[in-house]
């Protein structure tokens, strides 16, 4: 889990695609993000 400005997101690894991807939780919309490194995923979040 990652937190930023009161928002929380899950993060998972897609080994086949070679990426990390996540989704923001507890909101009434779908917001996803991805990155090839942890830092890229954090920046996208």
Predicted model as a PDB file, atoms N, CA, C, CB and O in Angstrom, pLDDT in the B-factor column:
MODEL        1                                                                  
ATOM      1  N   UNK A   1       0.833  -1.177   0.000  1.00 92.00           N  
ATOM      2  CA  UNK A   1       0.000   0.000   0.000  1.00 92.00           C  
ATOM      3  C   UNK A   1       0.879   1.243   0.000  1.00 92.00           C  
ATOM      4  CB  UNK A   1      -0.948  -0.003   1.206  1.00 92.00           C  
ATOM      5  O   UNK A   1       1.962   1.268   0.585  1.00 92.00           O  
ATOM      6  N   UNK A   2       0.382   2.262  -0.670  1.00 95.00           N  
ATOM      7  CA  UNK A   2       1.079   3.544  -0.709  1.00 95.00           C  
ATOM      8  C   UNK A   2       0.076   4.631  -0.308  1.00 95.00           C  
ATOM      9  CB  UNK A   2       1.693   3.823  -2.138  1.00 95.00           C  
ATOM     10  O   UNK A   2      -1.118   4.508  -0.581  1.00 95.00           O  
ATOM     11  N   UNK A   3       0.559   5.684   0.333  1.00 95.00           N  
ATOM     12  CA  UNK A   3      -0.278   6.808   0.743  1.00 95.00           C  
ATOM     13  C   UNK A   3       0.294   8.098   0.212  1.00 95.00           C  
ATOM     14  CB  UNK A   3      -0.406   6.871   2.268  1.00 95.00           C  
ATOM     15  O   UNK A   3       1.510   8.283   0.168  1.00 95.00           O  
ATOM     16  N   UNK A   4      -0.615   9.017  -0.203  1.00 94.00           N  
ATOM     17  CA  UNK A   4      -0.200  10.324  -0.688  1.00 94.00           C  
ATOM     18  C   UNK A   4      -1.366  11.287  -0.555  1.00 94.00           C  
ATOM     19  CB  UNK A   4       0.294  10.249  -2.157  1.00 94.00           C  
ATOM     20  O   UNK A   4      -2.442  11.043  -1.100  1.00 94.00           O  
ATOM     21  N   UNK A   5      -1.156  12.379   0.166  1.00 94.00           N  
ATOM     22  CA  UNK A   5      -2.164  13.436   0.341  1.00 94.00           C  
ATOM     23  C   UNK A   5      -3.527  12.873   0.747  1.00 94.00           C  
ATOM     24  CB  UNK A   5      -2.308  14.241  -0.950  1.00 94.00           C  
ATOM     25  O   UNK A   5      -4.558  13.324   0.248  1.00 94.00           O  
ATOM     26  N   UNK A   6      -3.535  11.896   1.643  1.00 95.00           N  
ATOM     27  CA  UNK A   6      -4.780  11.331   2.134  1.00 95.00           C  
ATOM     28  C   UNK A   6      -5.372  10.223   1.287  1.00 95.00           C  
ATOM     29  CB  UNK A   6      -5.763  12.393   2.263  1.00 95.00           C  
ATOM     30  O   UNK A   6      -6.389   9.640   1.660  1.00 95.00           O  
ATOM     31  N   UNK A   7      -4.756   9.923   0.155  1.00 96.00           N  
ATOM     32  CA  UNK A   7      -5.227   8.842  -0.710  1.00 96.00           C  
ATOM     33  C   UNK A   7      -4.382   7.597  -0.468  1.00 96.00           C  
ATOM     34  CB  UNK A   7      -5.171   9.260  -2.205  1.00 96.00           C  
ATOM     35  O   UNK A   7      -3.194   7.683  -0.158  1.00 96.00           O  
ATOM     36  N   UNK A   8      -5.016   6.447  -0.616  1.00 97.00           N  
ATOM     37  CA  UNK A   8      -4.327   5.170  -0.455  1.00 97.00           C  
ATOM     38  C   UNK A   8      -4.459   4.381  -1.748  1.00 97.00           C  
ATOM     39  CB  UNK A   8      -4.900   4.364   0.752  1.00 97.00           C  
ATOM     40  O   UNK A   8      -5.504   4.408  -2.399  1.00 97.00           O  
ATOM     41  N   UNK A   9      -3.399   3.682  -2.113  1.00 98.00           N  
ATOM     42  CA  UNK A   9      -3.424   2.878  -3.337  1.00 98.00           C  
ATOM     43  C   UNK A   9      -2.797   1.516  -3.075  1.00 98.00           C  
ATOM     44  CB  UNK A   9      -2.682   3.601  -4.488  1.00 98.00           C  
ATOM     45  O   UNK A   9      -1.904   1.372  -2.240  1.00 98.00           O  
ATOM     46  N   UNK A  10      -3.280   0.532  -3.799  1.00 97.00           N  
ATOM     47  CA  UNK A  10      -2.648  -0.777  -3.786  1.00 97.00           C  
ATOM     48  C   UNK A  10      -1.631  -0.799  -4.916  1.00 97.00           C  
ATOM     49  CB  UNK A  10      -3.702  -1.933  -3.934  1.00 97.00           C  
ATOM     50  O   UNK A  10      -1.727  -0.031  -5.873  1.00 97.00           O  
ATOM     51  N   UNK A  11      -0.667  -1.683  -4.791  1.00 96.00           N  
ATOM     52  CA  UNK A  11       0.313  -1.837  -5.866  1.00 96.00           C  
ATOM     53  C   UNK A  11       0.604  -3.330  -6.009  1.00 96.00           C  
ATOM     54  CB  UNK A  11       1.635  -1.016  -5.572  1.00 96.00           C  
ATOM     55  O   UNK A  11       0.780  -4.038  -5.017  1.00 96.00           O  
ATOM     56  N   UNK A  12       0.652  -3.796  -7.251  1.00 97.00           N  
ATOM     57  CA  UNK A  12       0.897  -5.207  -7.547  1.00 97.00           C  
ATOM     58  C   UNK A  12       1.943  -5.319  -8.643  1.00 97.00           C  
ATOM     59  CB  UNK A  12      -0.413  -5.925  -7.968  1.00 97.00           C  
ATOM     60  O   UNK A  12       2.257  -4.349  -9.335  1.00 97.00           O  
ATOM     61  N   UNK A  13       2.471  -6.520  -8.782  1.00 97.00           N  
ATOM     62  CA  UNK A  13       3.485  -6.790  -9.802  1.00 97.00           C  
ATOM     63  C   UNK A  13       2.871  -7.648 -10.894  1.00 97.00           C  
ATOM     64  CB  UNK A  13       4.731  -7.490  -9.188  1.00 97.00           C  
ATOM     65  O   UNK A  13       2.226  -8.657 -10.609  1.00 97.00           O  
ATOM     66  N   UNK A  14       3.070  -7.247 -12.151  1.00 96.00           N  
ATOM     67  CA  UNK A  14       2.699  -8.068 -13.299  1.00 96.00           C  
ATOM     68  C   UNK A  14       4.010  -8.583 -13.891  1.00 96.00           C  
ATOM     69  CB  UNK A  14       1.841  -7.251 -14.371  1.00 96.00           C  
ATOM     70  O   UNK A  14       4.665  -7.890 -14.670  1.00 96.00           O  
ATOM     71  N   UNK A  15       4.380  -9.786 -13.519  1.00 96.00           N  
ATOM     72  CA  UNK A  15       5.661 -10.358 -13.926  1.00 96.00           C  
ATOM     73  C   UNK A  15       5.723 -10.534 -15.440  1.00 96.00           C  
ATOM     74  CB  UNK A  15       5.892 -11.704 -13.228  1.00 96.00           C  
ATOM     75  O   UNK A  15       6.762 -10.277 -16.048  1.00 96.00           O  
ATOM     76  N   UNK A  16       4.626 -10.966 -16.051  1.00 96.00           N  
ATOM     77  CA  UNK A  16       4.610 -11.188 -17.498  1.00 96.00           C  
ATOM     78  C   UNK A  16       4.857  -9.890 -18.275  1.00 96.00           C  
ATOM     79  CB  UNK A  16       3.272 -11.800 -17.919  1.00 96.00           C  
ATOM     80  O   UNK A  16       5.586  -9.889 -19.267  1.00 96.00           O  
ATOM     81  N   UNK A  17       4.255  -8.797 -17.826  1.00 95.00           N  
ATOM     82  CA  UNK A  17       4.429  -7.511 -18.510  1.00 95.00           C  
ATOM     83  C   UNK A  17       5.658  -6.753 -18.008  1.00 95.00           C  
ATOM     84  CB  UNK A  17       3.185  -6.649 -18.325  1.00 95.00           C  
ATOM     85  O   UNK A  17       6.102  -5.796 -18.644  1.00 95.00           O  
ATOM     86  N   UNK A  18       6.203  -7.176 -16.877  1.00 96.00           N  
ATOM     87  CA  UNK A  18       7.381  -6.516 -16.320  1.00 96.00           C  
ATOM     88  C   UNK A  18       7.095  -5.137 -15.752  1.00 96.00           C  
ATOM     89  CB  UNK A  18       8.433  -6.404 -17.366  1.00 96.00           C  
ATOM     90  O   UNK A  18       7.930  -4.237 -15.840  1.00 96.00           O  
ATOM     91  N   UNK A  19       5.887  -4.970 -15.156  1.00 97.00           N  
ATOM     92  CA  UNK A  19       5.516  -3.676 -14.594  1.00 97.00           C  
ATOM     93  C   UNK A  19       4.931  -3.823 -13.190  1.00 97.00           C  
ATOM     94  CB  UNK A  19       4.515  -2.974 -15.506  1.00 97.00           C  
ATOM     95  O   UNK A  19       4.535  -4.907 -12.760  1.00 97.00           O  
ATOM     96  N   UNK A  20       4.895  -2.703 -12.508  1.00 97.00           N  
ATOM     97  CA  UNK A  20       4.145  -2.571 -11.263  1.00 97.00           C  
ATOM     98  C   UNK A  20       2.912  -1.757 -11.612  1.00 97.00           C  
ATOM     99  CB  UNK A  20       5.004  -1.888 -10.106  1.00 97.00           C  
ATOM    100  O   UNK A  20       3.006  -0.798 -12.378  1.00 97.00           O  
ATOM    101  N   UNK A  21       1.756  -2.120 -11.066  1.00 96.00           N  
ATOM    102  CA  UNK A  21       0.554  -1.348 -11.339  1.00 96.00           C  
ATOM    103  C   UNK A  21      -0.252  -1.205 -10.065  1.00 96.00           C  
ATOM    104  CB  UNK A  21      -0.289  -2.008 -12.444  1.00 96.00           C  
ATOM    105  O   UNK A  21      -0.171  -2.036  -9.160  1.00 96.00           O  
ATOM    106  N   UNK A  22      -1.020  -0.149 -10.009  1.00 97.00           N  
ATOM    107  CA  UNK A  22      -1.783   0.109  -8.801  1.00 97.00           C  
ATOM    108  C   UNK A  22      -3.117   0.744  -9.094  1.00 97.00           C  
ATOM    109  CB  UNK A  22      -1.004   0.983  -7.876  1.00 97.00           C  
ATOM    110  O   UNK A  22      -3.426   1.123 -10.224  1.00 97.00           O  
ATOM    111  N   UNK A  23      -3.917   0.851  -8.014  1.00 97.00           N  
ATOM    112  CA  UNK A  23      -5.232   1.457  -8.113  1.00 97.00           C  
ATOM    113  C   UNK A  23      -5.492   2.235  -6.832  1.00 97.00           C  
ATOM    114  CB  UNK A  23      -6.337   0.385  -8.357  1.00 97.00           C  
ATOM    115  O   UNK A  23      -5.205   1.761  -5.733  1.00 97.00           O  
ATOM    116  N   UNK A  24      -6.040   3.441  -6.990  1.00 97.00           N  
ATOM    117  CA  UNK A  24      -6.391   4.267  -5.847  1.00 97.00           C  
ATOM    118  C   UNK A  24      -7.662   3.704  -5.217  1.00 97.00           C  
ATOM    119  CB  UNK A  24      -6.582   5.759  -6.266  1.00 97.00           C  
ATOM    120  O   UNK A  24      -8.614   3.370  -5.921  1.00 97.00           O  
ATOM    121  N   UNK A  25      -7.672   3.601  -3.890  1.00 97.00           N  
ATOM    122  CA  UNK A  25      -8.788   3.008  -3.153  1.00 97.00           C  
ATOM    123  C   UNK A  25      -9.719   4.065  -2.577  1.00 97.00           C  
ATOM    124  CB  UNK A  25      -8.265   2.125  -2.036  1.00 97.00           C  
ATOM    125  O   UNK A  25      -9.359   5.236  -2.458  1.00 97.00           O  
ATOM    126  N   UNK A  26     -10.922   3.629  -2.223  1.00 96.00           N  
ATOM    127  CA  UNK A  26     -11.899   4.427  -1.465  1.00 96.00           C  
ATOM    128  C   UNK A  26     -12.308   5.727  -2.143  1.00 96.00           C  
ATOM    129  CB  UNK A  26     -11.344   4.744  -0.118  1.00 96.00           C  
ATOM    130  O   UNK A  26     -12.490   6.749  -1.480  1.00 96.00           O  
ATOM    131  N   UNK A  27     -12.453   5.688  -3.464  1.00 96.00           N  
ATOM    132  CA  UNK A  27     -12.979   6.832  -4.203  1.00 96.00           C  
ATOM    133  C   UNK A  27     -14.078   6.328  -5.137  1.00 96.00           C  
ATOM    134  CB  UNK A  27     -11.845   7.566  -5.005  1.00 96.00           C  
ATOM    135  O   UNK A  27     -14.172   5.128  -5.395  1.00 96.00           O  
ATOM    136  N   UNK A  28     -14.903   7.235  -5.639  1.00 96.00           N  
ATOM    137  CA  UNK A  28     -16.017   6.849  -6.510  1.00 96.00           C  
ATOM    138  C   UNK A  28     -15.641   6.890  -7.984  1.00 96.00           C  
ATOM    139  CB  UNK A  28     -17.204   7.756  -6.266  1.00 96.00           C  
ATOM    140  O   UNK A  28     -16.466   7.244  -8.826  1.00 96.00           O  
ATOM    141  N   UNK A  29     -14.424   6.535  -8.294  1.00 96.00           N  
ATOM    142  CA  UNK A  29     -13.939   6.505  -9.665  1.00 96.00           C  
ATOM    143  C   UNK A  29     -12.840   5.456  -9.743  1.00 96.00           C  
ATOM    144  CB  UNK A  29     -13.422   7.912 -10.125  1.00 96.00           C  
ATOM    145  O   UNK A  29     -12.417   4.931  -8.712  1.00 96.00           O  
ATOM    146  N   UNK A  30     -12.378   5.148 -10.921  1.00 96.00           N  
ATOM    147  CA  UNK A  30     -11.282   4.200 -11.089  1.00 96.00           C  
ATOM    148  C   UNK A  30     -10.062   4.971 -11.562  1.00 96.00           C  
ATOM    149  CB  UNK A  30     -11.656   3.062 -12.096  1.00 96.00           C  
ATOM    150  O   UNK A  30     -10.060   5.548 -12.649  1.00 96.00           O  
ATOM    151  N   UNK A  31      -9.035   4.974 -10.742  1.00 95.00           N  
ATOM    152  CA  UNK A  31      -7.768   5.611 -11.095  1.00 95.00           C  
ATOM    153  C   UNK A  31      -6.682   4.561 -10.969  1.00 95.00           C  
ATOM    154  CB  UNK A  31      -7.465   6.857 -10.186  1.00 95.00           C  
ATOM    155  O   UNK A  31      -6.474   4.000  -9.893  1.00 95.00           O  
ATOM    156  N   UNK A  32      -5.988   4.293 -12.069  1.00 97.00           N  
ATOM    157  CA  UNK A  32      -4.903   3.319 -12.063  1.00 97.00           C  
ATOM    158  C   UNK A  32      -3.605   4.000 -12.487  1.00 97.00           C  
ATOM    159  CB  UNK A  32      -5.226   2.125 -12.998  1.00 97.00           C  
ATOM    160  O   UNK A  32      -3.616   5.090 -13.060  1.00 97.00           O  
ATOM    161  N   UNK A  33      -2.506   3.345 -12.199  1.00 97.00           N  
ATOM    162  CA  UNK A  33      -1.198   3.865 -12.578  1.00 97.00           C  
ATOM    163  C   UNK A  33      -0.254   2.687 -12.736  1.00 97.00           C  
ATOM    164  CB  UNK A  33      -0.658   4.886 -11.523  1.00 97.00           C  
ATOM    165  O   UNK A  33      -0.527   1.591 -12.245  1.00 97.00           O  
ATOM    166  N   UNK A  34       0.866   2.918 -13.427  1.00 97.00           N  
ATOM    167  CA  UNK A  34       1.839   1.843 -13.611  1.00 97.00           C  
ATOM    168  C   UNK A  34       3.235   2.426 -13.756  1.00 97.00           C  
ATOM    169  CB  UNK A  34       1.484   0.984 -14.844  1.00 97.00           C  
ATOM    170  O   UNK A  34       3.404   3.622 -13.994  1.00 97.00           O  
ATOM    171  N   UNK A  35       4.226   1.568 -13.609  1.00 97.00           N  
ATOM    172  CA  UNK A  35       5.611   1.958 -13.784  1.00 97.00           C  
ATOM    173  C   UNK A  35       6.490   0.730 -13.881  1.00 97.00           C  
ATOM    174  CB  UNK A  35       6.069   2.856 -12.640  1.00 97.00           C  
ATOM    175  O   UNK A  35       6.098  -0.357 -13.455  1.00 97.00           O  
ATOM    176  N   UNK A  36       7.668   0.895 -14.435  1.00 97.00           N  
ATOM    177  CA  UNK A  36       8.604  -0.220 -14.542  1.00 97.00           C  
ATOM    178  C   UNK A  36       9.441  -0.389 -13.290  1.00 97.00           C  
ATOM    179  CB  UNK A  36       9.508  -0.027 -15.732  1.00 97.00           C  
ATOM    180  O   UNK A  36      10.030  -1.449 -13.074  1.00 97.00           O  
ATOM    181  N   UNK A  37       9.502   0.654 -12.453  1.00 95.00           N  
ATOM    182  CA  UNK A  37      10.231   0.583 -11.192  1.00 95.00           C  
ATOM    183  C   UNK A  37       9.316   1.089 -10.085  1.00 95.00           C  
ATOM    184  CB  UNK A  37      11.558   1.412 -11.251  1.00 95.00           C  
ATOM    185  O   UNK A  37       8.285   1.704 -10.359  1.00 95.00           O  
ATOM    186  N   UNK A  38       9.685   0.835  -8.853  1.00 93.00           N  
ATOM    187  CA  UNK A  38       8.915   1.332  -7.717  1.00 93.00           C  
ATOM    188  C   UNK A  38       8.847   2.852  -7.782  1.00 93.00           C  
ATOM    189  CB  UNK A  38       9.540   0.866  -6.373  1.00 93.00           C  
ATOM    190  O   UNK A  38       7.784   3.434  -7.565  1.00 93.00           O  
ATOM    191  N   UNK A  39       9.958   3.492  -8.075  1.00 95.00           N  
ATOM    192  CA  UNK A  39       9.976   4.955  -8.138  1.00 95.00           C  
ATOM    193  C   UNK A  39       9.051   5.482  -9.246  1.00 95.00           C  
ATOM    194  CB  UNK A  39      11.410   5.455  -8.369  1.00 95.00           C  
ATOM    195  O   UNK A  39       8.357   6.477  -9.039  1.00 95.00           O  
ATOM    196  N   UNK A  40       9.033   4.838 -10.403  1.00 96.00           N  
ATOM    197  CA  UNK A  40       8.128   5.260 -11.477  1.00 96.00           C  
ATOM    198  C   UNK A  40       6.674   5.119 -11.039  1.00 96.00           C  
ATOM    199  CB  UNK A  40       8.380   4.434 -12.755  1.00 96.00           C  
ATOM    200  O   UNK A  40       5.865   6.011 -11.292  1.00 96.00           O  
ATOM    201  N   UNK A  41       6.334   4.016 -10.389  1.00 95.00           N  
ATOM    202  CA  UNK A  41       4.965   3.810  -9.907  1.00 95.00           C  
ATOM    203  C   UNK A  41       4.596   4.874  -8.880  1.00 95.00           C  
ATOM    204  CB  UNK A  41       4.809   2.403  -9.294  1.00 95.00           C  
ATOM    205  O   UNK A  41       3.481   5.396  -8.906  1.00 95.00           O  
ATOM    206  N   UNK A  42       5.524   5.203  -7.972  1.00 94.00           N  
ATOM    207  CA  UNK A  42       5.275   6.251  -6.989  1.00 94.00           C  
ATOM    208  C   UNK A  42       5.029   7.603  -7.650  1.00 94.00           C  
ATOM    209  CB  UNK A  42       6.445   6.353  -6.027  1.00 94.00           C  
ATOM    210  O   UNK A  42       4.125   8.341  -7.257  1.00 94.00           O  
ATOM    211  N   UNK A  43       5.832   7.915  -8.646  1.00 95.00           N  
ATOM    212  CA  UNK A  43       5.670   9.182  -9.367  1.00 95.00           C  
ATOM    213  C   UNK A  43       4.311   9.245 -10.068  1.00 95.00           C  
ATOM    214  CB  UNK A  43       6.805   9.363 -10.395  1.00 95.00           C  
ATOM    215  O   UNK A  43       3.652  10.285 -10.054  1.00 95.00           O  
ATOM    216  N   UNK A  44       3.898   8.148 -10.672  1.00 95.00           N  
ATOM    217  CA  UNK A  44       2.627   8.113 -11.371  1.00 95.00           C  
ATOM    218  C   UNK A  44       1.451   8.236 -10.407  1.00 95.00           C  
ATOM    219  CB  UNK A  44       2.511   6.834 -12.176  1.00 95.00           C  
ATOM    220  O   UNK A  44       0.444   8.869 -10.726  1.00 95.00           O  
ATOM    221  N   UNK A  45       1.579   7.633  -9.234  1.00 95.00           N  
ATOM    222  CA  UNK A  45       0.544   7.719  -8.210  1.00 95.00           C  
ATOM    223  C   UNK A  45       0.380   9.144  -7.771  1.00 95.00           C  
ATOM    224  CB  UNK A  45       0.872   6.830  -7.014  1.00 95.00           C  
ATOM    225  O   UNK A  45      -0.449   9.434  -6.908  1.00 95.00           O  
TER     226      UNK A  45                                                      
ENDMDL                                                                          
END                                                                             
